Amino acid sequence: MDKENTRLNVRLKEAVSYIENHLSSDLSLATLSRVACLSPYHFHRCFKARYGITSSEFIRLVKLRQAANRLAFRVNDSLIDISLDTGYTSQEAFSRAFKQYSGQAPGQFREQPEWKQINQRHQTAIQIRSKDMEHQTFRDEDVSIVDFPAVEVGLLIHRGAPHKLGNTLRQFINWRRDTGLHPSKSRTFNLLFDDPASTPPEAYRFGLAAEIFGSVEKNDFEVTEAVIPGGRCAVIRHIGSDDTLALPVTYLYGEWLANNRKTPRDFPLFLERINFFPDVPEAEMITDIYLPLAD
């Protein structure tokens, strides 16, 4: 029985992965049933029994989350294009659905986004991704030790509740746009000063950083000069949503350090963003996780 349950869970996980990698493709019940190797009569019941929502509800959540990120961070994407890409036949239909999802009309959200309700709704997707990753294991072979060269960066530190990070990110993107430091020309990093699971919301800090090639001029975005210091680091590559970043991070701290008799250096864990959502689906995001090591 356990073997059959495992096989079924793998099939459903493949359907979830297909959804996240093919948001602009046919995601009909017939298509997803074929991906999961299940009869359409049973697929939707199995999906809801495992994840608590239907596949169509999951698709809607993921697409609206993507739409929210495009509205907030991709100012050149038109409302009608976002509406059609999200699967709605008209801007009016999209606006109704987005307001129900976020609490704001698309235009209002684009001007002054409020993320709290969106993040609350996104918890369902987080639970689904976490459920599918719960048995994933890592090995020491997944980790490399590298000599990381020092990188000068422009740094903006978000301070406050994690659900407000989206507004700080938008501020940082605007600074990059004004200075011409597009991600195709300038490496992108995040500094993980605090663990949101163990830090009071008002004390939480998260660093947004971009490689610079000179000094940071005085600006209204609160971006300052900083350096990610060079030195030995353990690095592991994560492919997928940030919702499951905690798994490789926990492995580094919980097992890899002890297995390899290493000690962390006095600098926070940091990430290098190789690509970005919503430019790529969340399932295709590539993030290198660096743990600075003492010599």
N, C-alpha and C positions, 0 to 999 in steps of 0.2 A: 504493500500500500504506500509506504513512504517513497519507494522508487517511482511509482506512478505519479504521486504528488510532485516529486521533484521534476519529472519529465514535463508535467503540465505547467509547472511554474516557469521552466525554461522556455516553453513555447509562448507563454504570456509575456515573459520578459522580452522575447524577440519581437512581439507585436508592439510593445511600448517603445523599443528601440527604433522600430520601423517608423512609428508615428513621429518621433522626435527628429528623425533624419529625412523625412519626406513630407514636411508640412505643406508644401505647395503641390503635392501630388494627390492622386486618388486615395482617399482614406476611408473608402466605403466599408461597410460590414463585410461584403464579399471579399474585398482585398485583404483586410486584416485577418479574416478567418483563414484564408489561404496561407498567409505568412505564419500563422500560429498552428497550421495543420489541424484545424478543428472545424467541425461543421458550424455554419452560421447559426444553426438552431441552438448550439451550446456555447459558442464563443462569447457572446455578450453576457451570458449568465456566469460563465467562469471568470470573465474579466471583472465583473462587478463583485463577485464573491471574494476574489483575492484582494482587490484594491478599494472597494467601497464605493466606487463610482463607475459609470459606464464608460466605454471607450470614447463615445461621442462627447461626453462631458469632459474627459481628460483632454481631448483634442481642442475643445473650446478654451479650456484653461491655458494650455500651452500657447495657442495662437494669440489670445488676448494679452498674455504676458509679453510675447514678442512685439505685439502692437504697441504696448505701453513703452517698451524700451525704444522703439523707433520714434514714437512721438516725442519722447524726452530727449533722446540723444542724436537723432538723425534729422536735423532741422530741414534738410532739403527733400525729405520724403513727403510727398503730398498726402493729404488726408484721403483722397479718393484712391490713390495707389495702396495705401495701408489698408483701407476698407476692403478692396478687392483681394489683396494678398491674404487677408485674414479669413476670406471665404464668404464675404457678404456681397450681395448683388447691388447694394446701394450704400451711399454714405450715410443715409438716414438710418438704415437698419443697423449698420455698424455703430453709429452714435448711440442708439438705444442700448445695444448690447454692452458697449464699453462703459456707459454711465452706470449700468446695473453692476458691472464687474468692479469698477474703480471708485464709484461715487462722484465722478466728474465727467463732464462731456469731453470729447477728445480735444477740442480747441482750448478749453479751460485747463485741461491737464497739460497740454503742450506749453501753455504760458506759465503755469505755476503748479507743477505736479505735487500731489499728495500721495505718498506711497503706502501709508499704513494699511488701508483696506486691501490693496493689491497684494501686499506681503502676507496678510492674513489668508487671503484666498490661495496664495501660492503654497501654503503649508501642505495642501493636499498633494500637489505635485512632488514636494519634498518627501513626503511620506512614501509615495509610490517609488521614487528613485531609491530611497534608502532601503525599502523592502527588497528591491531587486539587487541591491549591493550587499545585503547583510551577510552573505556567505563568501564574498570576495576575499581572497587572501593575497598577501604580498610576500615576496622573498627578498633575501639580501641581494640577490642578483638584479633586482629591479632598481637598486640604488647605486649611483656612481659617486666617487669622490673626485671633485674637480678643484682646480685653482681658479677661483673667480677673480677676474681683474676688477679693480675699483672702477666705479661708474659715477660720474657727476650727474646729478639729477635736479630737476625742479620738483619740489615736494609740497604737497598740500595735505595737511593732516585733518581728517574728519574727526570731530570730537562730539560725542553725544550718541543717542540711541541708534542702533544699527539700521532701523527702518527709515532713518533720515539720510542714509548714505547716498541714495540716488540723487539728492539735491546737491551734495558736495561733488559727486561725480560729474554732474552737469557743469558745475562751476569750473572743474578741472578741464573738462573737454573744451569749454569756451576759452580758457587760457591757452590751451594747445592750439586751438584754431587761430587765435590772435597772434601767436608767436610763430606759426608755421611749422610746429613740431608734430607733424602728422605721424601716426604709428608706423607708417611704411618707411619713415626716415629716422625715427627715434624710438628706441626700445621702451617698453612699458613695464613698470613694476608696481607691486603692492607690498607694503610693509605691515606685517601682522603684529602690531604692538600688544594687542590684548585678545584674549579668548572671549567671544561674546557669551559663551555659556557660563563663564565664571566671573564676569565683570559687570558691575552695575551699569545700566544703560547710560547714565549721565557721565560715567568715567571712561566709556569705551573710546578707543582711538584706532584709526585705520589709515594707513598712509597711501596716497596716490602719487606716483612718481613717473617722470618721463626723462629719458636721457637728454642732456643738454650739451651744447658745443660752444659754450661761452658762459657769460654771466647771466643771471636772471635779473632783468630790470625790475625796478619797483613797479608794483602792479596792484590793482584793486581786487585781485582774485585770492590774495593771501598765500600765493605760491612763493616759496623761498628756496635758496640754494642748499643742497645737501649732498652727501656722498654715501653711496653704498660701498663700504670698505672692501678691499680685496682680501683674499685669504681662502683657506680650504673650506669647502662646503660639501655636504652630502646633498645630492639632487635626485629627485624622483619625478618622473613625468606623469601628469594626470590628464586623462582625456575624458571630457564630459563636463557636466554642469558643476558649478560651484557648490551645489547642494550636497555633493558627495566628496568635497575636498577634505572633510574631516577624517575620512578613512585612511588615506595615505599619510596624513599628518600624524594621526594617532599611531600608525605603524612606526613611523620614524622615531617618535618619542618613546613609545611603549615597548618596542622590541629591538629596532635596529641599533639604537645607541648602546643598549646593554649587550647585544650579540657581538658588536664590533668594538666594545670597550672604548667608546668615544665620549667626549664631553662637549656640550654646546658652548660656543663662544658668546661673549656678552654683546650680542647684537640680535635683533629679532628675526624670526623666520620671515623669509620674503618670497614673493612669487614673481616670475616673469611671464607676462601674457604673450603667448606666441600668436594667438588670434583671438577674436572677440565675438561675443553674442551682442547684437543680433546680426552681425555680418555673416556669421556661420551659425547653424543650429547649436543649441546648448550641448547636444550630445557630441558635437565635433570640436568643442573648445579644447585648446591645448594649453596647459599651464605647467611650467616647470617650477617645482617647489624646492627652495634652497634652505637648508639648515646649516648656518655657520658653525664651524667646528673649532675648538681650541687646538693649538699646535701641540 
